[in-house]
Every structure is written in structure tokens, then in C-alpha cells.
């Protein structure tokens, strides 16, 4: 069957913005009605998950399965061990991954999805606590569950009332409500979140230390008597936007900003100046063992982009944003 495209500018053209706004209105209404459907089953399910020594296994078919994958991922990343199981694969061997300690969440808008219903005898025999998320409290799945979350919607955003739209949005919101409630009940902190997201920016800030990310090799040092050309050569070689200046028992810093300001001040005579004439004599430092989060806070407060990293007063690296 061929679906003819409506040509732009014709009288039959849809009001695209009105269509999109209608979807938002329908789906936001579906979500707003969820709070009215919550009952003690939700609290019971939260308590059971918190006291479980197993994992949370989320299962669903088709669009419900796609939503289930996101729910499982959100649970896992916020402190509740969880994974998604495809019902078809479960029925053909993956049920071997389900222990009696696990809590099972089955998602089906109709509550009659065959692939999910087939799993019920095993789950009952295995002693699993079953949470059903459906749009039909009288369905087979809802009736077989220990707890039921009602995500019934008055209408789908799809004008044909065929494509899952409002119903999947409501299911996703219910999954988020469960994950966030569990997260708050566990006292989940940004540090916990970072442990599960070491590759993200938050993980970097909270889990890493300055020595993990600092530049430590071939630092661009010059003597206090080095002329400006030597300072510039060292800065270019180091690629850090600064030159370190050995000054007795301490270390000074000349940044590219210092150079620009010196040129504005001295003009051509700047080339007769020494590193000691331009350097900052007491640069901002942090010690080895400082968390990246704390180092970034110092840099933000001082409005700088580099920090010297010290170990027993010796400069051992340069940390940059």
C-alpha cells in the first residue's frame, strides 16, 4: 500500500504545530492522572524491592519492552540492581537467570500479552514477587500479580488509537516514579551516582583526583633570568598556556595572559624583561590527592584555567579544565 505525501502549501496541509501541541496535551493529561491511580500496591512494591536480596528484572514485549529497557537502565543507574529480559528469550532459556530472590516487573498495556503471560507459571513456582504494569486492572497479568500499577490512559495521542503513545509515556513515567522513590529511600547521593557513571562528567568530577588527569611530563620550566623569548619558547613547547619559573625554593608562573598584558604595558621593551618581571610569584596550587571536583571549584572561584599540583611543596604537574 502506498501512502501519498501531502504537498506543502496545499489546502490539505496539516497545522503541524497544532498537531504537536495536541500530542503534548493528551500525553500530559495521561501523566497527570497517574497520581490518582497510585495506591498501597506502589508502597508495597517499593518496600519489597528495598528488602530484596535479589535483582529487579524488567520484562515486556514490543513497545512495552523498549520502555522496560529504559526503566531497567534507570533503576540500575540509581542504586537498584536491575536488568531487562526479553519475554521470548526468557521462555527459551533465559529464565535460568532468574533466582527466587528476584523481583519481576512485567509490562503489558493490555495485560494479556501472550509472551509475558506464558512466564507466569514459572514465576509463581519460582517464588518471585511479581509487579505488573498494565492499563487493565482486570487483565490476566494484573490479577496474577502481587502488586499492580495502573497506567490506563483515556486515549492514545495517535489519532487512529493504534500506535502506543500516551500509554507508553505513562508507563515510562511510572517507571521513573518507582526508580526515584527507591533512589530517595536508599539515600542515593551524587557520589553513588558517579560510581555507576565513571565515564561521565560527574564521575570524573567526584571520583578522579588531580593526579589522574594532570600533565606531569616535560613541564615547561625556565629560570628566573630567562628572557621573554625563552619564556615564549617554553610556553609553546609545553602547550599549556603557561611557563613555570624556578624561583629559589619556589615556583612562579607566567601565563599567556601575563604576556599579553606585559606587551600592552611595555611595548617593544618587553623583550628586555626577564621571567621574574612578569611572573606570578604565588600561583594557586592544590596538592596530590585533591578531587577533581574540589580543584574545579577552586578554579571557578579564582577564575583561572590551570592549577599547579604539588607534592610536599614540589610541583609535580599542571591540572587544567
VEXDREN-2710 file (C-alpha; in Angstrom, 1 decimal):
% VEXDREN-2710
k/r/px/py/pz
1/UNK/0.0/0.0/0.0
2/UNK/1.3/3.4/-1.0
3/UNK/0.7/6.4/1.3
4/UNK/0.7/9.6/-0.7
5/UNK/2.5/12.6/0.8
6/UNK/0.6/15.8/1.1
7/UNK/2.4/18.5/-0.8
8/UNK/3.5/21.6/1.2
9/UNK/1.3/24.6/0.6
10/UNK/-1.9/22.7/-0.4
11/UNK/-5.2/23.2/1.4
12/UNK/-5.0/19.7/2.8
13/UNK/-1.8/20.5/4.7
14/UNK/-1.9/19.9/8.4
15/UNK/-1.3/22.5/11.0
16/UNK/1.9/20.9/12.2
17/UNK/2.2/22.9/15.4
18/UNK/-1.4/22.3/16.4
19/UNK/-0.8/18.5/15.8
20/UNK/2.2/18.5/18.0
21/UNK/0.5/20.5/20.8
22/UNK/-2.4/18.1/20.7
23/UNK/0.0/15.3/21.4
24/UNK/1.6/17.2/24.3
25/UNK/-1.9/17.9/25.8
26/UNK/-3.1/14.3/25.5
27/UNK/0.1/12.8/26.9
28/UNK/0.5/15.4/29.8
29/UNK/-3.1/14.7/30.8
30/UNK/-2.3/10.9/30.8
31/UNK/0.7/11.5/33.1
32/UNK/-1.2/13.9/35.4
33/UNK/-3.9/11.3/36.0
34/UNK/-1.3/8.7/37.2
35/UNK/-1.1/10.1/40.7
36/UNK/-4.8/9.4/41.2
37/UNK/-4.2/5.8/40.3
38/UNK/-1.5/5.2/42.9
39/UNK/-2.4/3.0/45.8
40/UNK/-0.8/0.9/48.5
41/UNK/0.5/-1.5/45.9
42/UNK/3.1/1.1/45.0
43/UNK/4.3/1.3/48.6
44/UNK/4.3/-2.4/49.0
45/UNK/6.4/-2.9/45.8
46/UNK/8.9/-0.3/47.0
47/UNK/9.3/-2.0/50.4
48/UNK/9.7/-5.4/48.7
49/UNK/12.4/-4.2/46.4
50/UNK/14.2/-2.4/49.2
51/UNK/14.2/-5.6/51.3
52/UNK/15.1/-7.9/48.4
53/UNK/18.4/-9.6/48.2
54/UNK/17.9/-10.2/44.5
55/UNK/17.7/-8.0/41.5
56/UNK/14.8/-6.3/39.7
57/UNK/14.1/-8.0/36.4
58/UNK/12.0/-6.0/33.9
59/UNK/10.2/-7.7/31.1
60/UNK/8.0/-6.5/28.2
61/UNK/7.2/-7.2/24.6
62/UNK/7.3/-4.7/21.7
63/UNK/7.0/-1.1/22.7
64/UNK/6.5/-2.1/26.3
65/UNK/9.8/-3.9/26.0
66/UNK/11.5/-0.7/24.8
67/UNK/10.1/1.2/27.7
68/UNK/11.1/-1.7/30.0
69/UNK/14.7/-1.4/28.9
70/UNK/14.7/2.3/29.9
71/UNK/13.1/1.5/33.2
72/UNK/15.7/-1.2/34.0
73/UNK/18.5/1.1/33.0
74/UNK/17.2/3.9/35.2
75/UNK/16.8/1.5/38.2
76/UNK/20.3/0.2/37.7
77/UNK/21.9/3.6/37.5
78/UNK/20.2/4.9/40.6
79/UNK/21.1/2.1/43.1
80/UNK/18.7/-0.7/42.3
81/UNK/20.4/-3.7/40.6
82/UNK/18.3/-4.4/37.6
83/UNK/18.3/-5.7/34.0
84/UNK/15.9/-6.2/31.1
85/UNK/14.8/-9.7/30.0
86/UNK/13.0/-10.2/26.6
87/UNK/10.0/-12.5/27.2
88/UNK/10.7/-14.6/24.1
89/UNK/14.3/-15.2/25.2
90/UNK/13.1/-15.9/28.7
91/UNK/10.7/-18.6/27.5
92/UNK/13.6/-20.2/25.6
93/UNK/16.2/-20.5/28.4
94/UNK/16.9/-17.1/29.9
95/UNK/14.6/-17.9/32.8
96/UNK/17.7/-19.6/34.1
97/UNK/19.0/-16.2/35.1
98/UNK/16.0/-15.6/37.4
99/UNK/16.5/-16.5/41.1
100/UNK/13.8/-16.8/43.7
101/UNK/15.1/-13.7/45.3
102/UNK/14.5/-11.5/42.3
103/UNK/11.6/-9.1/41.9
104/UNK/10.0/-9.4/38.5
105/UNK/8.3/-6.4/36.8
106/UNK/6.1/-7.4/33.8
107/UNK/4.9/-4.6/31.5
108/UNK/1.9/-5.1/29.1
109/UNK/-0.6/-2.4/28.4
110/UNK/-3.4/-4.9/27.7
111/UNK/-2.2/-7.3/30.4
112/UNK/-2.8/-10.1/28.0
113/UNK/0.5/-10.2/26.0
114/UNK/1.0/-13.9/25.2
115/UNK/4.7/-14.0/25.5
116/UNK/4.5/-12.4/29.0
117/UNK/1.6/-14.5/30.2
118/UNK/3.5/-17.7/29.4
119/UNK/6.0/-16.8/32.0
120/UNK/3.5/-16.6/34.9
121/UNK/3.6/-20.4/35.9
122/UNK/7.4/-20.3/36.2
123/UNK/7.4/-17.1/38.2
124/UNK/4.8/-18.5/40.6
125/UNK/6.6/-21.8/41.0
126/UNK/9.9/-19.9/41.4
127/UNK/8.5/-17.8/44.2
128/UNK/9.2/-14.4/42.5
129/UNK/7.4/-11.3/43.7
130/UNK/5.6/-10.0/40.6
131/UNK/4.8/-6.4/39.9
132/UNK/2.5/-5.9/36.9
133/UNK/2.3/-2.6/35.0
134/UNK/-0.8/-2.6/32.8
135/UNK/-3.6/-0.4/31.6
136/UNK/-6.2/-3.0/32.6
137/UNK/-6.6/-4.0/36.3
138/UNK/-8.9/-6.8/35.4
139/UNK/-6.4/-8.4/33.0
140/UNK/-4.8/-11.8/33.4
141/UNK/-1.4/-10.3/34.2
142/UNK/-2.8/-7.8/36.7
143/UNK/-4.8/-10.5/38.5
144/UNK/-1.8/-12.8/38.8
145/UNK/0.5/-10.1/40.2
146/UNK/1.4/-9.4/43.8
147/UNK/1.2/-5.7/43.1
148/UNK/-0.3/-3.8/40.2
149/UNK/0.5/-0.3/38.8
150/UNK/-2.4/1.0/36.8
151/UNK/-1.3/3.1/33.8
152/UNK/-4.6/3.2/32.0
153/UNK/-5.0/6.2/29.7
154/UNK/-8.2/7.7/28.3
155/UNK/-6.8/7.9/24.8
156/UNK/-3.6/7.5/22.8
157/UNK/-2.1/10.5/21.1
158/UNK/-2.2/8.5/17.9
159/UNK/-5.3/9.7/16.1
160/UNK/-6.0/6.2/15.0
161/UNK/-5.8/4.9/18.6
162/UNK/-3.5/2.2/17.4
163/UNK/0.2/3.3/18.0
164/UNK/1.2/3.1/21.7
165/UNK/1.8/6.8/22.6
166/UNK/0.1/8.1/25.7
167/UNK/0.2/4.6/27.2
168/UNK/4.0/4.2/26.7
169/UNK/4.6/7.7/28.1
170/UNK/2.5/6.8/31.2
171/UNK/4.4/3.6/31.7
172/UNK/7.7/5.4/31.4
173/UNK/6.6/8.0/34.0
174/UNK/5.5/5.2/36.3
175/UNK/8.9/3.5/36.0
176/UNK/10.6/6.8/36.7
177/UNK/8.4/7.3/39.8
178/UNK/9.5/3.9/41.1
179/UNK/13.2/4.5/40.4
180/UNK/13.2/7.9/42.0
181/UNK/11.2/6.7/45.1
182/UNK/13.7/3.9/45.5
183/UNK/16.6/6.3/45.0
184/UNK/15.4/8.6/47.7
185/UNK/14.6/5.7/50.1
186/UNK/18.2/4.5/49.7
187/UNK/19.7/7.9/50.4
188/UNK/21.3/7.8/46.9
189/UNK/23.9/10.6/46.6
190/UNK/25.8/12.2/43.7
191/UNK/28.8/10.2/44.8
192/UNK/26.8/7.0/44.4
193/UNK/25.6/8.1/41.0
194/UNK/29.2/8.9/40.0
195/UNK/30.3/5.4/40.9
196/UNK/27.9/4.0/38.4
197/UNK/28.8/6.6/35.8
198/UNK/32.6/6.8/35.9
199/UNK/32.8/7.7/32.2
200/UNK/30.5/10.7/32.6
201/UNK/31.4/14.3/33.6
202/UNK/30.0/13.7/37.1
203/UNK/32.1/10.6/37.6
204/UNK/35.2/12.5/36.5
205/UNK/34.5/15.3/39.0
206/UNK/33.7/13.1/42.0
207/UNK/35.8/10.0/41.6
208/UNK/39.0/11.3/40.0
209/UNK/41.9/13.1/41.6
210/UNK/44.0/15.8/40.0
211/UNK/47.0/13.4/39.7
212/UNK/44.8/11.2/37.4
213/UNK/44.4/14.0/34.9
214/UNK/47.3/16.4/35.3
215/UNK/50.1/17.0/32.8
216/UNK/53.2/15.7/34.5
217/UNK/55.8/15.1/31.8
218/UNK/58.1/17.7/30.2
219/UNK/56.7/20.6/32.2
220/UNK/57.8/24.0/30.7
221/UNK/60.3/25.3/33.3
222/UNK/62.6/28.3/32.8
223/UNK/65.0/30.1/35.1
224/UNK/64.0/33.5/36.7
225/UNK/66.6/35.2/34.5
226/UNK/65.2/33.8/31.2
227/UNK/64.3/36.4/28.7
228/UNK/60.8/36.8/27.3
229/UNK/61.7/34.9/24.1
230/UNK/62.8/32.0/26.2
231/UNK/59.5/32.2/28.2
232/UNK/57.5/32.1/24.9
233/UNK/59.5/29.2/23.6
234/UNK/58.9/27.2/26.8
235/UNK/55.2/28.1/26.7
236/UNK/54.9/26.9/23.1
237/UNK/56.8/23.7/23.8
238/UNK/54.6/22.9/26.8
239/UNK/51.3/23.6/25.1
240/UNK/49.7/24.5/28.5
241/UNK/49.3/28.2/28.0
242/UNK/51.9/28.9/30.8
243/UNK/55.5/28.7/31.7
244/UNK/56.8/27.6/35.1
245/UNK/59.6/29.7/36.6
246/UNK/62.1/28.3/39.1
247/UNK/62.5/31.0/41.7
248/UNK/64.7/29.8/44.6
249/UNK/62.8/27.2/46.6
250/UNK/59.5/28.2/45.0
251/UNK/57.9/28.3/41.6
252/UNK/56.3/31.2/39.8
253/UNK/54.1/31.2/36.7
254/UNK/53.9/33.2/33.5
255/UNK/50.6/32.7/31.6
256/UNK/49.8/33.7/28.1
257/UNK/47.6/36.4/29.7
258/UNK/50.6/37.7/31.6
259/UNK/52.4/38.0/28.3
260/UNK/49.6/39.9/26.6
261/UNK/49.3/42.4/29.4
262/UNK/53.1/42.8/29.5
263/UNK/53.2/43.7/25.8
264/UNK/50.4/46.2/26.3
265/UNK/52.3/47.7/29.2
266/UNK/55.9/47.7/27.9
267/UNK/55.6/47.6/24.2
268/UNK/58.8/46.6/22.3
269/UNK/60.8/46.9/25.5
270/UNK/59.1/43.8/26.8
271/UNK/61.8/41.8/25.2
272/UNK/64.4/43.2/27.6
273/UNK/62.4/41.9/30.6
274/UNK/63.1/38.7/32.5
275/UNK/60.7/35.9/33.6
276/UNK/60.9/37.3/37.1
277/UNK/59.5/40.6/35.9
278/UNK/56.3/39.0/34.6
279/UNK/55.6/36.0/36.8
280/UNK/53.0/35.5/39.4
281/UNK/55.1/34.7/42.5
282/UNK/52.4/32.8/44.5
283/UNK/50.4/30.8/42.0
284/UNK/47.4/28.9/43.1
285/UNK/48.2/25.3/43.9
286/UNK/46.5/22.1/45.0
287/UNK/48.1/19.0/46.5
288/UNK/48.2/15.5/45.2
289/UNK/45.0/13.7/46.4
290/UNK/42.7/16.6/45.7
291/UNK/39.5/15.6/43.9
292/UNK/38.8/17.0/40.5
293/UNK/35.5/18.4/41.9
294/UNK/37.4/20.4/44.5
295/UNK/40.0/21.5/42.1
296/UNK/37.4/22.8/39.6
297/UNK/35.7/24.7/42.4
298/UNK/39.0/26.5/43.2
299/UNK/39.5/27.3/39.6
300/UNK/35.9/28.6/39.3
301/UNK/36.3/30.8/42.4
302/UNK/39.6/32.2/41.3
303/UNK/38.6/32.5/37.6
304/UNK/41.6/30.6/36.4
305/UNK/42.0/27.7/34.0
306/UNK/45.1/26.0/35.4
307/UNK/46.4/24.8/38.8
308/UNK/49.8/23.7/39.8
309/UNK/49.8/20.3/41.6
310/UNK/52.2/19.9/44.4
311/UNK/53.6/17.0/46.4
312/UNK/55.5/18.1/49.6
313/UNK/55.7/21.6/48.0
314/UNK/57.4/20.3/44.8
315/UNK/55.4/21.0/41.6
316/UNK/54.7/17.6/40.1
317/UNK/52.1/18.6/37.5
318/UNK/49.6/21.1/35.9
319/UNK/45.9/20.5/36.1
320/UNK/43.7/22.2/33.5
321/UNK/39.9/22.3/33.0
END
